[in-house]
Amino acid sequence: MPQVSTRDQLKKLIELQTIDTEIYQLKDQLREKPIFLENLKSRFEEKKTELKSLEERLKNIQVGRKSKELDLQAKEGDISKANSQLSLLKTNREYTARLTEIESLKADKSIIEEKILILYDEGDHVAAAIAKEKAALAQEEKKYLDNKKEIDELILVIEDRLKVLAMKHEQASVDVDRTNLKRYERIVENKKGLAIVPIRNNSCGGCFMNVPEQVINEIKMHDKILCCEMCARIFYLEDEL
């Protein structure tokens, strides 16, 4: 490759930086979008778990209520049987004892009836929560599926764009000195895509540390490529290119 001036080398590296900046931004999206989608999916799965828990709770309430209703039927049967036996009793003591037994059965019946009413109220409350949770789940599912479709389509677009940028990167790299290119690519990798930066107001455009006037004067001479002593990024002066 013919000798290329330092100024032209910097111009080529800036061109590469423009391409690589977009590449890194798109790669960040490729990493972030699936994470965002996974978070939506997790919330959707949590809603499903919450709904399942509520449905299980309602089922247990209904089973408990059915058991109490059977107990109630048994108590009513006992009361009916005891009432039917009153006329067969021959002494006041037996009659009084049976009446006491019937009152006790009625008291037990009242307690059971109260528990059944409580279970009905609790069941209605849980059923309302289930209806609300189903509506929330439907919204969460729609949100997840809509975002999944959008992100899947975006990923395809990004992947196509990355292929184009990879070719542009390859083309832009041709005229860059191999040593400079290796240095640039090493910095790009270590500095998350930002390898070459301008000096503005005597400050590094990467780490914002002060750049000595002597270094700025050396850059203006275009004899060699200079880097920041703090962040190692390559320097350039916008008004010198």
Backbone torsions as a table, in degrees:
resi	resn	phi	psi	omega
1	MET	NA	132.6	-179.7
2	PRO	-63.8	154.0	-179.0
3	GLN	-61.9	131.8	179.1
4	VAL	-117.1	138.5	-177.2
5	SER	-65.1	158.0	179.1
6	THR	-60.3	-39.6	178.5
7	ARG	-59.9	-45.6	179.4
8	ASP	-67.3	-35.4	176.8
9	GLN	-61.4	-43.4	178.8
10	LEU	-63.5	-40.2	177.6
11	LYS	-60.6	-41.9	179.4
12	LYS	-66.2	-39.6	179.6
13	LEU	-67.4	-36.2	176.0
14	ILE	-65.3	-39.2	176.4
15	GLU	-61.6	-44.4	176.9
16	LEU	-61.6	-41.0	-179.0
17	GLN	-61.2	-40.6	178.3
18	THR	-60.1	-43.5	179.2
19	ILE	-66.5	-47.0	-175.8
20	ASP	-68.9	-30.8	175.9
21	THR	-60.3	-45.7	178.6
22	GLU	-65.7	-39.8	178.9
23	ILE	-58.7	-47.1	-178.6
24	TYR	-66.3	-37.7	178.0
25	GLN	-64.0	-42.4	179.8
26	LEU	-68.7	-38.5	178.0
27	LYS	-66.1	-34.1	175.3
28	ASP	-62.1	-41.6	178.0
29	GLN	-63.8	-39.4	178.1
30	LEU	-62.3	-30.9	177.6
31	ARG	-80.5	-39.5	-172.3
32	GLU	-78.9	-38.5	-174.7
33	LYS	-61.1	-46.9	178.0
34	PRO	-62.4	-33.3	177.8
35	ILE	-66.1	-43.9	176.9
36	PHE	-59.7	-43.7	-180.0
37	LEU	-65.6	-39.2	179.8
38	GLU	-65.4	-35.3	176.6
39	ASN	-65.4	-40.7	176.2
40	LEU	-63.2	-41.9	179.3
41	LYS	-63.7	-39.5	179.5
42	SER	-62.7	-42.2	178.5
43	ARG	-64.7	-38.5	177.7
44	PHE	-63.0	-44.7	179.4
45	GLU	-65.8	-36.2	176.8
46	GLU	-63.1	-41.2	178.0
47	LYS	-63.0	-39.5	178.2
48	LYS	-63.3	-41.6	179.3
49	THR	-65.0	-42.7	178.7
50	GLU	-62.3	-42.0	179.3
51	LEU	-64.5	-43.9	179.5
52	LYS	-61.1	-39.3	179.6
53	SER	-64.9	-42.1	178.3
54	LEU	-65.2	-41.7	179.6
55	GLU	-64.3	-37.8	177.3
56	GLU	-66.7	-38.8	178.2
57	ARG	-64.6	-42.3	178.3
58	LEU	-63.3	-40.9	178.5
59	LYS	-60.6	-43.5	179.0
60	ASN	-64.3	-39.0	177.3
61	ILE	-62.4	-44.7	-179.5
62	GLN	-64.6	-39.6	177.1
63	VAL	-64.4	-44.2	178.8
64	GLY	-63.2	-39.7	179.2
65	ARG	-65.8	-41.0	178.2
66	LYS	-61.8	-40.2	178.6
67	SER	-63.6	-42.4	178.8
68	LYS	-66.4	-36.4	177.8
69	GLU	-65.0	-35.7	174.9
70	LEU	-67.4	-39.3	176.3
71	ASP	-62.4	-39.5	179.0
72	LEU	-63.1	-44.4	177.8
73	GLN	-60.2	-39.8	179.3
74	ALA	-64.7	-42.5	178.6
75	LYS	-64.0	-41.8	178.4
76	GLU	-63.5	-37.4	176.3
77	GLY	-64.0	-42.4	178.9
78	ASP	-64.2	-40.8	179.7
79	ILE	-65.5	-44.2	179.3
80	SER	-61.9	-42.4	179.5
81	LYS	-64.8	-43.4	-180.0
82	ALA	-65.5	-39.9	177.5
83	ASN	-63.4	-38.4	-178.9
84	SER	-69.3	-21.6	-178.4
85	GLN	-89.3	-8.8	-177.9
86	LEU	-59.1	-41.7	-176.5
87	SER	-69.7	-13.6	-177.7
88	LEU	-92.0	-10.9	-177.5
89	LEU	-77.3	144.5	-171.2
90	LYS	-107.7	-18.2	-178.5
91	THR	-121.9	156.1	178.4
92	ASN	-63.1	-36.4	-179.8
93	ARG	-61.8	-46.0	178.5
94	GLU	-63.4	-40.6	-178.3
95	TYR	-64.8	-44.9	-179.7
96	THR	-64.8	-41.9	179.4
97	ALA	-62.3	-40.2	-179.9
98	ARG	-68.5	-39.0	176.8
99	LEU	-61.9	-40.5	177.3
100	THR	-62.7	-41.4	177.5
101	GLU	-61.8	-41.9	-179.6
102	ILE	-65.1	-41.2	179.0
103	GLU	-63.6	-39.0	177.2
104	SER	-64.1	-41.7	178.0
105	LEU	-63.6	-39.3	179.1
106	LYS	-66.5	-37.6	177.8
107	ALA	-64.4	-43.7	176.7
108	ASP	-60.7	-40.0	179.5
109	LYS	-62.2	-42.1	179.6
110	SER	-62.1	-41.6	178.5
111	ILE	-62.2	-43.1	179.2
112	ILE	-63.6	-43.6	179.1
113	GLU	-60.0	-40.6	178.8
114	GLU	-63.9	-42.2	178.5
115	LYS	-64.8	-37.4	177.8
116	ILE	-63.4	-43.1	178.5
117	LEU	-62.3	-41.1	178.1
118	ILE	-61.9	-41.8	179.6
119	LEU	-66.8	-35.3	175.8
120	TYR	-63.4	-45.8	179.1
121	ASP	-62.5	-44.3	179.2
122	GLU	-63.9	-40.1	178.3
123	GLY	-63.3	-41.2	177.7
124	ASP	-63.2	-40.7	-179.9
125	HIS	-63.6	-46.1	-179.3
126	VAL	-67.9	-38.3	178.6
127	ALA	-62.4	-38.9	177.1
128	ALA	-65.8	-40.0	178.1
129	ALA	-64.4	-37.0	178.6
130	ILE	-64.1	-44.6	179.5
131	ALA	-60.9	-42.3	178.8
132	LYS	-65.1	-42.0	-178.4
133	GLU	-67.3	-36.3	177.7
134	LYS	-63.8	-40.5	178.5
135	ALA	-65.2	-42.6	178.8
136	ALA	-65.3	-38.1	179.4
137	LEU	-65.5	-40.3	179.2
138	ALA	-63.0	-40.8	178.4
139	GLN	-66.4	-41.6	-179.7
140	GLU	-65.6	-39.0	178.8
141	GLU	-65.5	-43.7	178.9
142	LYS	-62.9	-42.9	178.8
143	LYS	-60.6	-44.6	-179.6
144	TYR	-63.6	-48.1	-177.1
145	LEU	-66.1	-40.1	178.2
146	ASP	-63.3	-45.1	179.8
147	ASN	-67.3	-37.4	179.4
148	LYS	-62.3	-44.9	179.1
149	LYS	-61.9	-45.7	-179.0
150	GLU	-63.4	-44.0	-177.9
151	ILE	-69.9	-40.2	177.6
152	ASP	-59.4	-41.8	179.2
153	GLU	-67.8	-41.1	179.9
154	LEU	-64.4	-39.8	179.7
155	ILE	-60.7	-40.6	177.6
156	LEU	-62.7	-41.9	178.7
157	VAL	-63.9	-44.6	-179.7
158	ILE	-62.6	-44.0	-179.4
159	GLU	-62.5	-39.6	176.3
160	ASP	-64.8	-42.6	179.9
161	ARG	-64.7	-38.5	179.0
162	LEU	-63.3	-35.5	176.6
163	LYS	-63.3	-42.5	178.6
164	VAL	-64.5	-44.6	-179.0
165	LEU	-65.5	-34.9	178.1
166	ALA	-62.4	-40.2	177.4
167	MET	-66.8	-41.9	178.2
168	LYS	-63.0	-39.6	178.1
169	HIS	-61.1	-44.3	-179.9
170	GLU	-61.7	-43.5	-179.7
171	GLN	-66.4	-41.5	-178.5
172	ALA	-70.3	-22.3	-177.5
173	SER	-78.8	-18.8	-171.7
174	VAL	-56.9	-43.4	-174.7
175	ASP	-92.1	9.7	178.9
176	VAL	-95.2	133.1	176.9
177	ASP	-54.4	136.3	-174.6
178	ARG	-57.1	-40.1	-179.5
179	THR	-64.9	-45.1	178.6
180	ASN	-65.4	-37.5	-179.1
181	LEU	-65.7	-44.0	179.2
182	LYS	-62.9	-41.1	178.3
183	ARG	-63.0	-46.5	179.0
184	TYR	-58.3	-49.2	-176.8
185	GLU	-64.8	-34.1	177.6
186	ARG	-66.1	-41.7	179.8
187	ILE	-68.7	-41.7	177.8
188	VAL	-54.9	-44.8	-178.1
189	GLU	-67.0	-40.6	-176.7
190	ASN	-79.4	-24.6	-174.7
191	LYS	-113.4	27.4	173.5
192	LYS	53.5	46.0	171.5
193	GLY	94.9	-7.4	-177.9
194	LEU	-113.6	103.2	-173.5
195	ALA	-111.4	-28.9	-177.1
196	ILE	-127.1	128.6	-171.9
197	VAL	-135.7	152.6	177.0
198	PRO	-82.2	158.6	171.2
199	ILE	-98.2	123.3	-180.0
200	ARG	-130.6	130.3	-178.3
201	ASN	53.3	42.0	179.1
202	ASN	58.7	28.9	178.8
203	SER	-127.9	145.4	176.7
204	CYS	-65.9	132.8	179.8
205	GLY	-74.6	-3.0	178.5
206	GLY	-103.2	-54.2	-177.6
207	CYS	-107.8	-7.4	175.4
208	PHE	69.0	16.5	175.6
209	MET	-77.6	155.3	-179.6
210	ASN	-66.5	137.9	178.3
211	VAL	-108.2	121.0	-179.3
212	PRO	-58.0	148.3	-179.9
213	GLU	-60.2	-33.6	179.4
214	GLN	-61.4	-40.2	179.0
215	VAL	-65.9	-41.2	179.1
216	ILE	-61.8	-41.2	178.6
217	ASN	-65.0	-37.5	178.0
218	GLU	-65.3	-37.8	179.0
219	ILE	-63.7	-40.0	-178.9
220	LYS	-64.6	-22.0	179.4
221	MET	-76.7	-20.5	178.0
222	HIS	57.1	34.9	177.4
223	ASP	-87.6	-30.7	-178.4
224	LYS	-155.5	164.3	177.8
225	ILE	-86.6	128.9	-178.3
226	LEU	-113.5	150.5	-177.8
227	CYS	-124.3	158.2	177.1
228	CYS	-68.8	133.6	-179.7
229	GLU	-70.6	-21.4	-177.8
230	MET	-89.2	-50.4	-174.2
231	CYS	-110.3	-5.1	175.8
232	ALA	71.7	7.8	178.6
233	ARG	-75.7	151.3	-179.2
234	ILE	-75.0	137.8	-179.3
235	PHE	-94.1	150.6	164.3
236	TYR	-153.2	158.3	177.1
237	LEU	-109.4	123.1	-174.3
238	GLU	-61.4	-36.9	-177.5
239	ASP	-83.5	2.5	179.6
240	GLU	-106.2	1.5	-177.8
241	LEU	-112.9	NA	NA
